[in-house]
Amino acid sequence: MEKRKLIIVGSGIAGAATAWSVAQRGGRDVLLLDGATQPGSHSTGRNAAILRTAIPDAALHRLALISANFYRQPGADFCGTPLVEEHGLMIIANAGENSRQLEAWITNPAFACPSEKLDFQAVRKAHPYFREEDGSAWLFANEGGIDVHALLEAYLRGALQRGVEMRTRCQVRRLIREGNRILGVETATGPILADQVVLATGGWASLLTDDLQLPLHFNARRRHLVVTAADTAVKPHAPVVWNVGADEFYFRPESGGLLMSACDHVAVAPALGEMLDRDVLPEVAEKALRWLPGLADAAFANAWAGMRTFSKDNRFVIGPDPRVEGLLWVAGLGGHGITCSYAVGELAADWILNGRSAHPSAPALHPRRLLLNREQHQLARH
Ligand SMILES: Cc1cc2nc3c(=O)[nH]c(=O)nc-3n(C[C@H](O)[C@H](O)[C@H](O)COP(=O)(O)OP(=O)(O)OC[C@H]3O[C@@H](n4cnc5c(N)ncnc54)[C@H](O)[C@@H]3O)c2cc1C
């Protein structure tokens, strides 16, 4: 029977970054499996490709900063082309309470991120069709777009060059468990045993362990993206703009038009997570009209949906499952999995190769805290 040291299930950005990081540090005999025909064809291939380190959660913010530094100078052997499009990211809010809250967050000394305060005039200068009302904007000049395709390819190329084997069209049907140990995975073509199995299965994170009565309760939430037809008013290198207050909405230049999201987040079964819900399009149009009145006539040229997957406390889940031996998680990357992938891979490799991680965010992301929470909740109910 086939036997490996390490199996990683899922070749999205989580599985790819983990495979690269493990291989980079000398880990050998690694098999990366994905049920899809192409790696990265689910959430990793369906997102907004925005690099945003301004994340209110300190544990995730740290991962974002480390990762962004790596993407800016990854070294020519990792990727020969720039990964970050530093056209700027503007985080904005309407005048009033939203603006005050944004200012309190961004000027908090614990939130170490270089930014410059602007007003809506600056947004209008970059995006002339933007609304006339007032508000505040914070510019993160070195952020903006990220080349997701190049990043994923670089992780996979680096991993494969260092001996990782990748198999696509290889759906894992179940985990093989004996007592309190995971022994491997069952695929359509038979079992594969392994010392360690990593679940990097994105929106499907819950499925394989629910069957084993080892739930961690992930929640897949569907979000739509829409791209408008090309318009000469859109400057191709204009910054990303993200309204974080009530009425959340973001947009950035894409293919001559604007890519935008009304930031919908409906909980769905993973089987429906990528299904376009046409009822959402009027919601996007309505928000677009409010924020971008100068583009009122723009037609929608393209639209799609993808899953952002969350744990109970919205933090990533990285590390060994405390209930069984041989099982690790790299899951629940929510809406920041691309931005944070480098540090996610590093943290996962710590756990896989060393059985521990000294990373300051490691305790906050360990699966154990979800089980403690569950027990605490149960105690509170009695
Ligand atoms: C609309 C939208 C916009 C977003 N925008 C951004 C953004 O701008 N910036 C950012 O940083 N993040 C963004 N995200 C979040 C980001 O896309 C995700 O956090 C990230 O892609 C998650 O990666 P993953 O590898 O965990 O999941 P996935 O990419 O979904 O990979 C999981 C893989 O596991 C495989 N798999 C699952 N089950 C099995 C099985 N049983 N057997 C074999 N293979 C299996 C799947 O085929 C899949 O390839 C966005 C997400 C969405 C939906």
Ligand as a Chemical Component Dictionary entry (heavy atoms), coordinates in Angstrom:
data_LIG
# 
_chem_comp.id                   LIG 
_chem_comp.type                 NON-POLYMER 
_chem_comp.pdbx_formal_charge   0 
_chem_comp.three_letter_code    LIG 
# 
loop_
_chem_comp_atom.comp_id 
_chem_comp_atom.atom_id 
_chem_comp_atom.alt_atom_id 
_chem_comp_atom.type_symbol 
_chem_comp_atom.charge 
_chem_comp_atom.model_Cartn_x 
_chem_comp_atom.model_Cartn_y 
_chem_comp_atom.model_Cartn_z 
_chem_comp_atom.pdbx_ordinal 
LIG C1  C1  C 0 -15.213 36.817 -3.346 1  
LIG C2  C2  C 0 -13.960 36.631 -2.544 2  
LIG C3  C3  C 0 -13.036 37.663 -2.485 3  
LIG C4  C4  C 0 -11.850 37.496 -1.760 4  
LIG N1  N1  N 0 -10.911 38.479 -1.818 5  
LIG C5  C5  C 0 -9.735  38.302 -1.189 6  
LIG C6  C6  C 0 -8.717  39.285 -1.297 7  
LIG O1  O1  O 0 -8.889  40.280 -1.996 8  
LIG N2  N2  N 0 -7.554  39.091 -0.634 9  
LIG C7  C7  C 0 -7.343  37.989 0.151  10 
LIG O2  O2  O 0 -6.295  37.894 0.779  11 
LIG N3  N3  N 0 -8.267  37.013 0.224  12 
LIG C8  C8  C 0 -9.448  37.141 -0.418 13 
LIG N4  N4  N 0 -10.402 36.166 -0.343 14 
LIG C9  C9  C 0 -10.153 35.000 0.514  15 
LIG C10 C10 C 0 -9.264  33.958 -0.168 16 
LIG O3  O3  O 0 -9.679  33.744 -1.490 17 
LIG C11 C11 C 0 -9.331  32.669 0.647  18 
LIG O4  O4  O 0 -9.021  32.935 2.005  19 
LIG C12 C12 C 0 -8.333  31.621 0.144  20 
LIG O5  O5  O 0 -8.384  31.480 -1.243 21 
LIG C13 C13 C 0 -8.605  30.276 0.813  22 
LIG O6  O6  O 0 -7.691  29.343 0.270  23 
LIG P1  P1  P 0 -7.802  27.792 0.588  24 
LIG O7  O7  O 0 -6.611  27.156 0.002  25 
LIG O8  O8  O 0 -8.075  27.632 2.040  26 
LIG O9  O9  O 0 -9.155  27.329 -0.157 27 
LIG P2  P2  P 0 -9.372  26.895 -1.684 28 
LIG O10 O10 O 0 -8.680  27.801 -2.610 29 
LIG O11 O11 O 0 -10.845 26.752 -1.876 30 
LIG O12 O12 O 0 -8.664  25.495 -1.785 31 
LIG C14 C14 C 0 -9.210  24.339 -1.182 32 
LIG C15 C15 C 0 -8.901  23.185 -2.105 33 
LIG O13 O13 O 0 -9.222  21.958 -1.443 34 
LIG C16 C16 C 0 -9.706  21.060 -2.424 35 
LIG N5  N5  N 0 -10.500 20.058 -1.722 36 
LIG C17 C17 C 0 -11.535 20.235 -0.872 37 
LIG N6  N6  N 0 -11.994 19.066 -0.405 38 
LIG C18 C18 C 0 -11.236 18.112 -0.980 39 
LIG C19 C19 C 0 -11.227 16.691 -0.900 40 
LIG N7  N7  N 0 -12.081 16.010 -0.116 41 
LIG N8  N8  N 0 -10.308 16.003 -1.647 42 
LIG C20 C20 C 0 -9.418  16.666 -2.433 43 
LIG N9  N9  N 0 -9.392  18.009 -2.542 44 
LIG C21 C21 C 0 -10.279 18.723 -1.825 45 
LIG C22 C22 C 0 -10.542 21.934 -3.350 46 
LIG O14 O14 O 0 -10.677 21.326 -4.623 47 
LIG C23 C23 C 0 -9.721  23.209 -3.385 48 
LIG O15 O15 O 0 -8.835  23.268 -4.487 49 
LIG C24 C24 C 0 -11.601 36.284 -1.054 50 
LIG C25 C25 C 0 -12.526 35.256 -1.124 51 
LIG C26 C26 C 0 -13.687 35.404 -1.875 52 
LIG C27 C27 C 0 -14.648 34.284 -1.976 53 
# 
loop_
_chem_comp_bond.comp_id 
_chem_comp_bond.atom_id_1 
_chem_comp_bond.atom_id_2 
_chem_comp_bond.value_order 
_chem_comp_bond.pdbx_ordinal 
LIG C1  C2  SING 1  
LIG C2  C3  SING 2  
LIG C2  C26 DOUB 3  
LIG C3  C4  DOUB 4  
LIG C4  N1  SING 5  
LIG C4  C24 SING 6  
LIG N1  C5  DOUB 7  
LIG C5  C6  SING 8  
LIG C5  C8  SING 9  
LIG C6  O1  DOUB 10 
LIG C6  N2  SING 11 
LIG N2  C7  SING 12 
LIG C7  O2  DOUB 13 
LIG C7  N3  SING 14 
LIG N3  C8  DOUB 15 
LIG C8  N4  SING 16 
LIG N4  C9  SING 17 
LIG N4  C24 SING 18 
LIG C9  C10 SING 19 
LIG C10 O3  SING 20 
LIG C10 C11 SING 21 
LIG C11 O4  SING 22 
LIG C11 C12 SING 23 
LIG C12 O5  SING 24 
LIG C12 C13 SING 25 
LIG C13 O6  SING 26 
LIG O6  P1  SING 27 
LIG P1  O7  DOUB 28 
LIG P1  O8  SING 29 
LIG P1  O9  SING 30 
LIG O9  P2  SING 31 
LIG P2  O10 DOUB 32 
LIG P2  O11 SING 33 
LIG P2  O12 SING 34 
LIG O12 C14 SING 35 
LIG C14 C15 SING 36 
LIG C15 O13 SING 37 
LIG C15 C23 SING 38 
LIG O13 C16 SING 39 
LIG C16 N5  SING 40 
LIG C16 C22 SING 41 
LIG N5  C17 SING 42 
LIG N5  C21 SING 43 
LIG C17 N6  DOUB 44 
LIG N6  C18 SING 45 
LIG C18 C19 SING 46 
LIG C18 C21 DOUB 47 
LIG C19 N7  SING 48 
LIG C19 N8  DOUB 49 
LIG N8  C20 SING 50 
LIG C20 N9  DOUB 51 
LIG N9  C21 SING 52 
LIG C22 O14 SING 53 
LIG C22 C23 SING 54 
LIG C23 O15 SING 55 
LIG C24 C25 DOUB 56 
LIG C25 C26 SING 57 
LIG C26 C27 SING 58 
# 
